[in-house]
Amino acid sequence: MTGTASWDAALRHAARAFGLMPERFWRLSVREWRALNAGAVTALGVAEMAALMRAFPDRRRTYPSSSS
């Protein structure tokens, strides 16, 4: 690896191997944060979203009638 890819890999390794203290986390640059999270998060698929919606349905709210 060379350039950006090697830096990203080194940063991920360092953060995972040695931990990242909260005060350091909040000082990360956007580039550092993206490098640490590269490939770590994927979007939900349609089936996964549907399963969550079935498991945690929205509750219907009832409101008092506005007619007097």
Buried (B, 14 or more C-beta within 10 A) or exposed (E): EEEEEEBBEEBBEEBEEEEEEEEEEEEBEEEBEEBBEEEEEEEEEEEEEEEEEEEEEEEEEEEEEEEE
